[in-house]
Amino acid sequence: QDEERVKREVQRDKEQKEERDYYRNIISGELRKNVDLNVKGITLQTEMMKEIKEHDGQSREAWSKLNGSLGAICERLNNKTPVKDNKANGQKK
């Protein structure tokens, strides 16, 4: 009777250990996946920040060129700079 009980306990301990090991492997595998995903996320964030900075630089350059052009257009529209075909359009200088 005691021997049978001891055998059952040993068997139950073995099953519990197998179950713990199974879940431990699942958890460690998921943690590994999370670490990999975090590394990929950080890499993506770094690349995105680089692209945003490059785009920002290009935008600033484009706006500075556009500002100069808009200024010239406004001056022309306000007749502050002579236009060769003013007479043809019936406009005065």
Secondary structure, DSSP 8 states (H G I E B T S, - for coil): -HHHHHHHHHHHHHHHHHHHHHHHHHHHHHHHHHHHHHHHHHHHHHHHHHHHHHHHHHHHHHHHHHHHHHHHHHHHHTT-S--TTTTTTT---
